[in-house]
Every structure is written in C-alpha cells, then in structure tokens.
Amino acid sequence: MLDIKAVRQDPQAIAAQLARRGFTFDVAAFEALDAQRKQADMDSQSLLAERKRASKTIGQLVGQGMSVDDAKAQVNLTLDKIAAQLDTLTDQARDVQARLEEFMLGVPNLLAPEVPEGTREEDNTEVARFGEPRVFDFPVRDHVEIGEALQQLDVETAGKITGSRFTVMYGPLARLHRALIQFMLNLHTGEHGYREIY
C-alpha cells in the first residue's frame, strides 16, 4: 500500500504517476474520505477535551453551593452523554478508516522512473537478451496445452471452482506437484532449521 502521507502531500502527482501504468486514481474520492477521517479525529479530540473539562467542574459546582453528591450526579450525566457521543463517533471513525484503507488497498504501487509508459505488453522495452531464441521444427505448445493433452491439467474446471489462475491436476502431475512440496518441506525443516506448522 502506498504511504498515505505521500498521497496526502501531493495527490495530483500520485495520480499522474499512476496514470503511467494505466490506473485512474480518484483524487476527489481520496480527499473526501481523508477529510471525513480528519473530521472524525477532530470531533473525537474535541469531545475528549470536553470530557476533561466536565470532570473538573465538580469543584466549581460545589463552590457555587451545590452538594457534592448533586455535583457528581450532574457531571456524571454530562460524562455519560459525552461517552455515548464518543462511542458513536468512534464507530463512525472506524468505518471511515476502513473505507479509506480499502480504497488505498486498491491502488497499485508507483512505477520506477525508468519503467516505460504503456498499458499493453507491446509497450514494454526489452532490456537484455541472452542467446537467440531456439527455432523448433514442430508447433510449440505451452505447459497448459501439454498438460491438457495428457489429461493431467484442467484449467477450465479450476476456473469454475476457484476463479482464474488456478489449475486442477490429475495423476502423475498431481503426484509430482505433491512430491515437490514434500521435498521443499523436508529440505527446509531438515537442513535449514525451519519448523513445520500445519
């Protein structure tokens, strides 16, 4: 998540930087949420100060001729009212803070200055190349095509179950996947001092 202080300092500059990666940062929405959060903080501080002042009025009321019990009762009524207002305000402040955090979690990281602008893969710049791409005398297939042809990988079913970017594995491929996980656990717990937790 971006540093909210930096965003508050210059939201327009942040919006311009995010536009480089094709993201539209809603400055007005951010400023509205941040203003609500700030107002909730100021209102809370004001009520806390009022509560502190009210606590000190018992002596003044007694000095004006009120009995100690009556003065305490009157101040307690005021303090109860302030406490109820503080509870309401605290709930509102939590809600605003949660909405602000949710908003900020949806904002991607800023690009480094040297990253080329663009929103498509074609806009990327090749920085380095090692060797020449191999030329095959047959149609090249990726791991998904090969796995599906062997009936050991099912992307479509996984998409229905969990959403995109997941796969269901069958048979030897599932065993290989499990074996790699077990190998990693054994290596790190047995040789690198990690503790397994399940």
BAFI-3210 file (N, C-alpha, C; in Angstrom, 3 decimals, decimal comma, padded with zeros to 6 digits):
// residues 198
n [1|2|3|4|5|6|7|8|9|10|11|12|13|14|15|16|17|18|19|20|21|22|23|24|25|26|27|28|29|30|31|32|33|34|35|36|37|38|39|40|41|42|43|44|45|46|47|48|49|50|51|52|53|54|55|56|57|58|59|60|61|62|63|64|65|66|67|68|69|70|71|72|73|74|75|76|77|78|79|80|81|82|83|84|85|86|87|88|89|90|91|92|93|94|95|96|97|98|99|100|101|102|103|104|105|106|107|108|109|110|111|112|113|114|115|116|117|118|119|120|121|122|123|124|125|126|127|128|129|130|131|132|133|134|135|136|137|138|139|140|141|142|143|144|145|146|147|148|149|150|151|152|153|154|155|156|157|158|159|160|161|162|163|164|165|166|167|168|169|170|171|172|173|174|175|176|177|178|179|180|181|182|183|184|185|186|187|188|189|190|191|192|193|194|195|196|197|198]
n.u [000,849|000,473|002,315|000,398|000,817|002,454|000,685|-001,291|000,203|000,717|-001,577|-002,256|000,141|000,667|-001,519|-000,846|001,488|000,428|-001,192|000,591|000,797|-001,599|-003,655|-006,417|-006,469|-008,662|-008,766|-010,550|-012,295|-010,478|-009,634|-012,067|-012,684|-010,431|-010,782|-013,122|-012,129|-010,266|-011,970|-013,475|-011,462|-010,851|-013,316|-013,459|-011,246|-012,147|-014,397|-013,104|-011,616|-013,725|-014,817|-012,743|-012,762|-015,334|-015,044|-013,594|-015,350|-016,729|-015,725|-016,150|-018,946|-019,606|-018,464|-020,239|-022,303|-023,673|-024,418|-021,984|-022,731|-024,856|-023,469|-021,651|-023,497|-024,652|-022,420|-021,752|-023,947|-023,451|-020,971|-021,755|-023,341|-021,411|-019,766|-021,461|-021,692|-019,019|-018,707|-020,387|-019,102|-016,599|-017,262|-018,082|-015,669|-014,062|-015,389|-014,996|-012,190|-011,791|-012,976|-011,276|-008,832|-009,535|-009,946|-007,318|-005,952|-006,700|-005,166|-002,466|001,142|003,608|005,304|008,763|010,941|012,356|010,822|009,126|006,409|003,046|000,284|-000,002|001,355|003,028|004,122|006,260|009,807|012,575|015,160|017,473|019,016|019,800|021,563|020,062|016,631|015,375|014,722|012,109|011,189|008,604|005,181|005,150|004,131|002,612|002,883|000,293|-001,233|000,096|-000,283|-003,105|-003,514|-002,400|-004,235|-003,869|-003,981|-006,259|-007,554|-009,941|-011,954|-010,861|-011,113|-013,867|-014,213|-012,467|-011,792|-009,820|-006,408|-005,761|-005,268|-006,416|-004,977|-004,149|-003,439|-000,134|000,973|-000,197|000,892|003,622|003,618|002,841|005,022|007,112|006,375|006,611|009,346|010,408|009,493|010,782|013,481|013,777|012,929|014,533|017,190|017,584|016,661|014,008|010,691|008,034|004,641|001,233]
n.v [-001,172|002,248|004,956|006,802|009,369|010,510|010,488|012,228|014,560|015,285|014,601|014,905|014,592|011,938|010,769|011,359|009,836|007,271|007,132|006,573|003,846|003,093|003,336|004,864|007,214|008,249|011,249|013,044|011,334|010,161|012,453|013,227|011,041|011,148|013,649|013,198|011,347|012,955|014,891|013,296|012,582|015,128|015,782|013,775|014,467|016,921|016,162|014,618|016,587|018,105|016,270|016,124|018,728|018,759|016,920|018,369|020,181|019,597|020,579|023,332|023,464|022,624|024,715|026,690|026,197|023,794|020,456|017,859|015,302|015,939|017,507|015,631|013,876|015,491|016,065|013,457|012,818|014,502|013,449|010,850|011,412|012,486|010,231|008,489|009,898|009,807|007,049|006,646|008,311|007,079|004,641|005,624|006,757|004,471|003,184|005,009|004,956|002,281|002,268|004,050|002,654|000,403|001,640|002,560|000,134|-000,768|000,632|000,537|-000,021|002,573|003,239|002,756|005,416|004,726|002,863|002,011|003,855|002,731|000,544|-001,873|-005,085|-004,812|-002,324|-002,585|-002,551|-004,268|-005,181|-006,744|-009,519|-012,907|-015,027|-016,648|-017,035|-020,338|-022,218|-024,227|-027,294|-028,044|-027,458|-025,318|-025,849|-024,670|-025,252|-025,575|-026,444|-028,881|-030,241|-030,409|-031,945|-034,337|-035,014|-034,306|-031,877|-029,317|-026,454|-025,141|-026,346|-025,706|-022,943|-022,664|-023,574|-022,111|-019,675|-017,540|-018,312|-020,657|-024,216|-027,574|-030,603|-033,893|-037,407|-038,464|-035,860|-034,513|-036,044|-035,451|-032,705|-032,749|-034,182|-032,375|-030,344|-031,746|-032,328|-029,727|-029,025|-031,003|-030,402|-027,748|-027,955|-030,007|-029,333|-026,578|-025,535|-024,679|-024,721|-026,910|-026,125|-026,824]
n.w [000,000|-000,733|000,786|002,838|003,736|001,800|-000,323|000,616|000,688|-002,003|-003,954|-006,661|-008,071|-007,467|-008,742|-011,387|-011,679|-011,330|-013,541|-015,526|-015,446|-016,326|-014,513|-013,007|-010,625|-008,240|-007,185|-005,969|-004,560|-002,780|-001,340|-000,188|001,506|003,166|004,314|005,767|007,610|008,941|010,035|011,774|013,578|014,656|015,820|017,756|019,370|020,287|021,814|023,760|025,044|026,026|027,801|029,652|030,641|031,786|033,834|035,639|036,699|039,015|041,455|041,036|040,926|043,509|044,879|044,171|045,802|045,513|046,553|047,140|046,222|044,470|042,624|041,597|040,428|038,445|036,834|036,099|034,471|032,313|031,531|030,807|028,587|026,880|026,636|025,234|022,838|022,057|021,656|019,429|017,606|017,492|016,288|013,793|012,941|012,745|010,651|008,537|008,431|007,710|005,168|003,881|004,020|002,493|000,035|-000,466|-000,604|-003,052|-004,779|-006,982|-006,741|-007,260|-010,326|-011,076|-012,102|-014,435|-015,747|-018,714|-020,236|-020,700|-021,489|-022,584|-023,477|-025,648|-025,284|-023,643|-023,010|-024,262|-022,243|-021,999|-023,697|-023,785|-025,665|-028,554|-029,469|-029,570|-032,500|-033,475|-035,136|-035,098|-034,038|-031,312|-027,983|-024,958|-021,348|-020,403|-022,614|-023,129|-020,678|-020,641|-022,951|-022,126|-020,287|-017,619|-016,521|-015,775|-016,554|-017,074|-015,433|-012,942|-013,052|-012,797|-010,234|-008,457|-009,612|-011,799|-012,841|-011,490|-011,254|-011,843|-011,039|-012,190|-011,626|-012,526|-012,690|-010,543|-008,465|-008,834|-008,262|-005,548|-004,551|-004,996|-003,231|-000,813|-000,896|-000,692|001,896|003,472|002,934|003,938|006,607|007,542|006,891|007,048|009,380|009,747|011,183|010,856|010,390|010,705]
ca.u [000,000|001,249|002,418|-000,733|001,330|002,916|-000,509|-001,907|001,070|000,538|-002,387|-002,250|001,380|000,470|-002,453|-000,098|002,384|-000,388|-001,706|001,625|000,584|-002,957|-004,585|-007,017|-006,575|-009,755|-008,273|-011,692|-012,766|-009,466|-009,672|-013,316|-012,519|-009,420|-011,394|-014,032|-011,290|-009,695|-013,058|-013,795|-010,388|-011,011|-014,502|-013,086|-010,381|-012,993|-015,188|-012,197|-011,317|-014,953|-014,920|-011,742|-013,264|-016,504|-014,571|-013,040|-016,375|-017,343|-015,286|-016,813|-020,357|-019,644|-018,148|-021,424|-023,320|-024,302|-023,836|-021,009|-023,455|-025,583|-022,469|-021,173|-024,588|-024,788|-021,244|-021,859|-024,896|-022,718|-019,954|-022,444|-023,733|-020,179|-019,320|-022,318|-021,284|-017,702|-018,909|-020,923|-018,040|-015,565|-017,774|-018,023|-014,252|-013,607|-015,981|-014,290|-010,822|-011,866|-013,233|-010,052|-007,856|-009,993|-009,656|-005,874|-005,510|-006,983|-004,242|-001,209|002,400|004,101|006,364|010,069|011,035|012,908|009,864|008,485|004,963|002,253|-000,726|-000,032|002,611|003,860|004,756|007,442|011,104|013,475|016,353|018,626|018,694|020,928|021,437|018,998|015,518|015,505|013,740|011,663|010,635|007,250|004,434|005,496|002,967|002,984|002,623|-001,150|-001,640|000,654|-000,983|-004,475|-003,436|-002,110|-005,356|-003,330|-004,145|-007,580|-007,674|-011,351|-012,643|-010,321|-011,718|-015,233|-014,152|-011,767|-011,500|-008,707|-005,022|-005,608|-005,392|-006,666|-004,006|-004,537|-002,475|001,302|001,287|-000,584|001,899|004,847|003,393|002,878|006,396|007,920|006,025|007,213|010,786|010,693|009,301|011,859|014,737|013,848|012,821|015,632|018,534|017,704|016,205|012,632|009,766|006,812|003,385|000,086]
ca.v [000,000|003,487|005,762|007,732|010,731|010,986|010,724|013,460|015,699|015,704|013,568|015,073|013,981|010,487|010,409|011,407|008,674|006,066|007,142|005,938|002,406|002,863|003,327|006,169|007,470|009,187|012,202|013,598|010,310|010,060|013,647|013,204|010,064|011,638|014,762|012,587|010,775|014,066|015,490|012,365|012,733|016,425|015,687|012,939|015,272|017,939|015,511|014,240|017,824|018,457|015,330|016,529|019,953|018,415|016,233|019,365|021,137|019,205|021,550|024,617|023,340|022,595|026,085|027,517|025,850|022,500|019,379|017,042|014,234|016,531|017,931|014,410|013,352|016,352|015,851|012,104|012,881|015,104|012,489|009,747|011,911|012,582|008,858|007,959|010,577|009,272|005,701|006,814|008,904|006,061|003,717|006,329|006,898|003,145|002,937|005,858|004,438|001,023|002,611|004,664|001,574|-000,396|002,454|002,582|-001,210|-000,936|001,471|-000,196|000,671|003,503|002,715|003,405|006,380|004,147|001,940|002,671|004,051|001,869|-000,301|-003,144|-005,829|-004,288|-001,083|-002,911|-002,436|-005,383|-004,633|-007,579|-010,826|-013,826|-016,052|-016,483|-017,960|-021,596|-022,429|-025,622|-027,772|-028,517|-026,403|-025,224|-025,777|-024,318|-026,294|-025,793|-027,300|-030,224|-030,845|-030,749|-033,043|-035,549|-035,132|-034,197|-030,484|-028,837|-025,037|-024,747|-026,775|-024,903|-021,614|-022,739|-023,841|-021,100|-018,442|-017,632|-018,532|-021,886|-025,412|-028,861|-031,566|-035,292|-038,477|-038,251|-034,442|-034,216|-036,674|-034,661|-031,456|-033,076|-034,576|-031,148|-029,683|-032,538|-032,112|-028,394|-029,079|-031,809|-029,664|-026,573|-028,341|-030,895|-028,794|-025,128|-025,147|-024,192|-025,593|-027,116|-025,805|-027,238]
ca.w [000,000|-000,804|002,001|002,774|003,943|000,489|-001,142|001,137|000,378|-003,395|-004,614|-008,121|-008,571|-007,356|-009,821|-012,652|-011,721|-011,508|-014,916|-016,352|-015,508|-016,799|-013,384|-012,726|-009,186|-007,990|-006,192|-005,226|-003,617|-001,730|-000,491|000,581|002,590|004,095|005,056|006,747|008,665|009,701|010,806|012,864|014,566|015,330|016,672|018,909|020,235|020,907|022,867|024,847|025,784|026,749|028,926|030,639|031,292|032,598|035,040|036,565|037,153|040,294|042,466|040,781|041,311|044,979|045,285|043,937|046,787|045,246|047,367|046,418|045,518|043,341|041,637|040,931|039,597|037,263|035,991|035,539|033,349|031,195|031,091|030,119|027,267|026,091|026,355|024,166|021,606|021,699|021,102|018,075|016,793|017,312|015,264|012,505|012,579|012,301|009,340|007,566|008,311|006,950|003,763|003,360|003,824|001,354|-001,146|-000,692|-000,986|-004,474|-005,558|-007,202|-006,438|-008,273|-011,185|-011,010|-013,209|-015,664|-016,368|-019,862|-020,144|-021,567|-020,862|-023,309|-023,472|-026,734|-024,842|-022,843|-023,667|-023,965|-021,609|-022,332|-024,276|-023,683|-026,691|-029,548|-029,241|-030,305|-033,564|-033,447|-036,401|-034,800|-033,342|-029,894|-027,094|-023,589|-020,353|-020,270|-023,740|-022,934|-019,539|-021,036|-023,921|-021,353|-019,344|-016,269|-016,117|-016,181|-016,199|-017,175|-014,210|-011,840|-013,163|-012,265|-008,793|-007,654|-010,329|-012,747|-012,420|-010,729|-012,080|-011,205|-011,569|-012,056|-011,842|-012,312|-012,477|-009,158|-007,601|-008,964|-007,534|-004,121|-004,228|-004,922|-001,964|000,261|-000,983|-000,150|003,348|004,056|002,812|004,818|008,021|007,901|006,675|007,232|010,708|009,829|011,897|010,074|011,082|009,885]
c.u [000,898|001,267|001,365|-000,279|001,793|001,729|-001,193|-001,114|000,858|-000,258|-002,388|-001,000|001,277|-000,444|-001,734|000,837|001,602|-000,963|-000,701|001,419|-000,862|-003,989|-005,104|-007,214|-007,607|-009,362|-009,418|-012,200|-011,782|-009,560|-010,935|-013,202|-011,525|-009,961|-012,362|-013,245|-010,729|-010,758|-013,433|-012,737|-010,545|-012,211|-014,207|-012,233|-011,186|-013,814|-014,316|-011,833|-012,525|-015,128|-013,949|-012,204|-014,424|-016,083|-014,074|-014,098|-017,010|-016,990|-015,971|-018,268|-020,514|-019,378|-019,330|-022,577|-024,014|-023,641|-022,904|-021,724|-024,206|-024,612|-021,941|-022,235|-024,727|-023,623|-021,299|-022,852|-024,208|-021,692|-020,577|-022,847|-022,511|-019,687|-020,140|-021,943|-019,933|-017,821|-019,395|-019,837|-016,922|-015,987|-017,699|-016,576|-013,686|-014,116|-015,247|-012,871|-010,803|-012,101|-011,996|-008,985|-008,238|-009,703|-008,167|-005,335|-005,763|-006,060|-002,926|000,006|002,785|005,204|007,667|010,190|011,519|011,961|009,171|006,975|004,259|001,293|-000,804|001,341|003,577|004,590|006,028|008,711|011,960|014,783|017,591|018,135|019,956|020,713|020,322|017,869|015,661|014,388|013,397|011,082|009,252|006,511|004,732|004,213|003,444|002,560|001,137|-001,635|-001,150|-000,081|-002,400|-004,482|-003,169|-003,218|-004,860|-003,493|-005,482|-007,771|-009,140|-012,121|-012,167|-010,918|-013,124|-015,231|-013,607|-011,540|-010,262|-007,380|-004,836|-005,761|-005,778|-005,702|-004,470|-003,314|-001,035|001,667|000,931|000,433|003,217|004,737|003,495|004,300|007,308|007,643|006,701|008,727|011,169|010,556|010,439|013,188|014,818|013,708|014,013|017,000|018,686|017,077|014,802|011,776|008,485|005,595|002,250|-001,197]
c.v [001,240|004,189|006,861|009,172|011,330|011,294|012,012|014,691|016,202|014,651|013,683|014,439|012,461|010,011|010,383|010,205|007,384|005,982|006,500|004,438|002,064|002,817|004,736|006,304|008,561|010,118|012,733|012,602|010,156|011,242|013,691|012,236|010,559|012,798|014,233|012,006|011,870|014,714|014,604|012,453|014,029|016,399|014,860|013,732|016,330|017,346|015,083|015,454|018,253|017,551|015,715|017,771|019,632|017,742|017,223|020,302|020,769|020,224|022,899|024,576|023,314|023,996|027,031|027,134|024,522|021,446|018,543|015,962|014,773|016,957|016,725|013,862|014,167|016,129|014,464|012,048|013,432|014,119|011,307|010,157|011,991|011,185|008,242|008,584|010,047|007,880|005,782|007,322|007,898|005,056|004,352|006,445|005,570|002,843|003,735|005,338|003,145|001,303|003,228|003,593|000,710|000,334|002,380|001,205|-001,491|-000,142|000,717|000,637|001,596|002,839|003,455|004,328|005,769|003,174|002,651|002,799|003,091|001,009|-001,668|-003,804|-005,284|-003,004|-001,333|-002,793|-003,633|-004,805|-005,431|-008,894|-011,671|-014,950|-015,723|-017,451|-019,189|-021,715|-023,919|-026,007|-028,404|-027,396|-026,436|-025,083|-025,422|-025,433|-026,588|-026,718|-028,734|-030,943|-031,253|-031,910|-034,372|-035,867|-035,156|-032,786|-029,987|-027,412|-024,618|-025,125|-025,956|-023,508|-021,587|-022,900|-022,641|-019,772|-018,627|-017,891|-019,723|-023,062|-026,596|-029,838|-032,980|-036,194|-038,107|-036,787|-034,028|-034,812|-035,900|-033,367|-031,692|-033,450|-033,353|-030,388|-030,414|-032,361|-030,773|-028,404|-029,845|-031,063|-028,546|-026,928|-029,182|-030,258|-027,306|-024,623|-024,574|-025,202|-025,696|-026,846|-026,191|-026,820]
c.w [000,000|000,548|001,928|002,994|002,614|-000,414|-000,697|000,699|-001,045|-004,168|-006,135|-008,738|-008,525|-008,481|-011,165|-012,780|-011,956|-012,917|-015,866|-016,462|-015,866|-015,691|-013,149|-011,227|-008,974|-006,843|-005,338|-004,191|-002,463|-000,775|000,359|001,759|003,633|004,926|006,115|007,920|009,562|010,584|011,993|013,962|015,354|016,271|017,918|019,890|020,987|022,052|024,040|025,701|026,607|027,964|030,036|031,404|032,230|033,898|036,088|037,143|038,483|041,376|042,291|041,227|042,826|045,513|045,103|044,868|046,553|046,130|046,491|045,609|044,305|042,222|040,862|039,984|038,313|036,293|035,344|034,384|032,102|030,632|030,352|028,708|026,338|025,707|025,225|022,822|021,116|021,091|019,663|017,136|016,512|016,249|013,878|012,020|012,084|010,900|008,261|007,345|007,494|005,468|003,116|003,095|002,628|000,042|-001,483|-001,095|-002,462|-005,380|-005,744|-006,799|-007,587|-009,081|-010,917|-012,220|-014,522|-016,366|-017,528|-019,662|-021,077|-020,781|-021,521|-023,244|-024,523|-026,336|-024,025|-023,682|-023,269|-023,454|-021,991|-022,918|-024,204|-024,686|-027,667|-029,238|-030,141|-031,342|-033,583|-034,802|-036,197|-034,073|-031,836|-029,078|-025,689|-022,627|-020,188|-021,380|-023,550|-021,804|-019,874|-022,026|-023,216|-020,345|-017,893|-015,702|-016,649|-015,670|-016,161|-015,911|-013,020|-011,849|-012,608|-010,748|-008,024|-008,343|-011,190|-012,049|-011,472|-011,678|-011,210|-011,861|-011,269|-012,178|-011,583|-012,053|-011,055|-008,188|-007,643|-008,160|-006,027|-003,692|-004,121|-003,631|-000,806|000,286|-000,353|001,372|004,021|004,040|003,852|006,293|008,449|007,833|006,981|008,528|010,803|010,579|011,095|010,947|010,164|010,554]
res [m|l|d|i|k|a|v|r|q|d|p|q|a|i|a|a|q|l|a|r|r|g|f|t|f|d|v|a|a|f|e|a|l|d|a|q|r|k|q|a|d|m|d|s|q|s|l|l|a|e|r|k|r|a|s|k|t|i|g|q|l|v|g|q|g|m|s|v|d|d|a|k|a|q|v|n|l|t|l|d|k|i|a|a|q|l|d|t|l|t|d|q|a|r|d|v|q|a|r|l|e|e|f|m|l|g|v|p|n|l|l|a|p|e|v|p|e|g|t|r|e|e|d|n|t|e|v|a|r|f|g|e|p|r|v|f|d|f|p|v|r|d|h|v|e|i|g|e|a|l|q|q|l|d|v|e|t|a|g|k|i|t|g|s|r|f|t|v|m|y|g|p|l|a|r|l|h|r|a|l|i|q|f|m|l|n|l|h|t|g|e|h|g|y|r|e|i|y]
***
